[in-house]
Amino acid sequence: MLSKEALDTLFTTARTHNAWLDKPVTDAQLQEIYDLMKWGSTSANCSPARIVFVRSDAEKQKFLACVSQGNFEKTKTAPVTAIIGMDMEFFEKLPQLFPHADARSWFAGNQAAIDATAFRNSSLQGAYFMLAARAVGLDCGPMSGFDADKLNAAFFADSSVKVNFICNLGYGDAQQLFPRSPRLSFDEACKIV
């Protein structure tokens, strides 16, 4: 079992941050996040998540034109924003990722299965991504609140990737956190049958 400190880092004391310290995130940290999150389970090992790390001023300006006003300032000041995308042609990689079965044939030509699988599994991978970021010492600020069409045109044009959600990364400013919101109790959210 993980230590209480590790569980706190990943879950109990981890927070969604909206304000950031002026401290850079390194390429090595971004690589480490991916190298951890890629091991998380997906159905048939389909691994549809594709990530664009937005850091440069020029790319950040392009990105900021796609976010809602409520997300503008917190994204502008974040050292890095990750666009968690989903490859809608993920099944083309299945001969490599799931070689013991003809898993590609389960999806080719079946748009409903492609859409559901890409969204579900890239969402799972996005959660693994946030846990990996916390594990390497960074804070996260996951968000919706963007124009998907604009973002897809700006960052995924001429590709099979579409945005799922976005996540700011960096060292959160704990002084700017508001009180933690409540969560549902086990009895409110769960049933054992």
Stockholm file with secondary structure:
# STOCKHOLM 1.0

chainA/1-193         MLSKEALDTLFTTARTHNAWLDKPVTDAQLQEIYDLMKWGSTSANCSPARIVFVRSDAEKQKFLACVSQGNFEKTKTAPVTAIIGMDMEFFEKLPQLFPHADARSWFAGNQAAIDATAFRNSSLQGAYFMLAARAVGLDCGPMSGFDADKLNAAFFADSSVKVNFICNLGYGDAQQLFPRSPRLSFDEACKIV
#=GR chainA/1-193 SS CCCHHHHIIIIISCCBCSSBCSCCCCHHHHHHHHHHHTTSCCGGGCCCEEEEEECSHHHHHHHHTTBCHHHHHHHHSSSEEEEEEEETTGGGGHHHHSTTTTTHHHHTTCHHHHHHHHHHHHHHHHHHHHHHHHHTTCEEEEECCBCHHHHHHHHSTTSSEEEEEEEEEECBCGGGCCCCCCCCCHHHHCCCC
#=GC SS_cons         CCCHHHHIIIIISCCBCSSBCSCCCCHHHHHHHHHHHTTSCCGGGCCCEEEEEECSHHHHHHHHTTBCHHHHHHHHSSSEEEEEEEETTGGGGHHHHSTTTTTHHHHTTCHHHHHHHHHHHHHHHHHHHHHHHHHTTCEEEEECCBCHHHHHHHHSTTSSEEEEEEEEEECBCGGGCCCCCCCCCHHHHCCCC
//
